[in-house]
Amino acid sequence: MIVAEPLAPVVNALSRPFWAAAGEGRLRLPFCVTTGTAFWPPSPSSPFVQSGAVGWRDVPAEGVLLSRVTYRRAFQQTFADRLPYAVCLVEILPGLRLQVHLAEPDAATAPQAGDLVLLAFRPVAEGGPPVPVIPEAVS
């Protein structure tokens, strides 16, 4: 069964700093003001300190590829014309992981688990917002 839902992130008061930065090609994450620890997903208060304040900071858009799955059949109708496509789990900071798309999953030099990857922000669906993407194969 192909799921035919629109492909759009939830942009609200909690996630707006992330999506605004993504639109400018930057990776911005929430941090606990008390401990300085980044976390994801965003929250109105720190998950590390009771009722702790939250701030936002830019971080390098890079990390270690932990795993990836390559789809050769469309699970979402939005991606049917983009087969094959890959979704990866990337550790951005110790203990903080994001799901990102891989632009060239079948390239001979496509990154493998354990590789350092650089992220870019690009739409993966026509008219969609820029999302974290591993834009090209590693050299």
Buried (B, 14 or more C-beta within 10 A) or exposed (E): EEEEEEBEEEEEEBBEBBBEBBEEEBBBBBBBEBEEBBBBEBEEEBBEEEEBEBEBEEBEBEBBBEEBEBBEEBEBEBBEEBEBBBBBBBEBBEEBBBEBBBBBBEEEEBBEEEBEBEBBBBEBBEEBBBBBBBBBBBE
